[in-house]
Amino acid sequence: MTAAPSPTPTPKTGHVPERTCVACRRRRAQGEFLRLSRDADGRWRVQEGPRTGRGAYICADSPACWAEKRLRRAFGAQAPAVSQTLLNRSTDLPRA
């Protein structure tokens, strides 16, 4: 009796977490977003690195998603401040 040949293992790809932009509702890999979360003062800040707590994700490469009008659903009355924070941050980001 001969043993059946074992199937060749397929290389496993790592899990890539997906998130949804709160402005345009597009689903993408988590790394393609900016993560916003509230600080101790209650203001929304762009978070660097892993953080705990609830956050909101915005497309990093789409300034159209940073417009105040598109952010109102997620941030309500704080949408103007969030929009300004994102626009100020875009001047600090390196251009590719």
Secondary structure, 3 states (H helix, E strand, C coil): CCCCCCCCCCCCCCCCCEEECCCCCCEEEHHHEEEEEECCCCCEEEECCCCCCCCEEEECCCHHHHCHHHHHHHHHHHHHHHHHHHHHHHHHCCCC
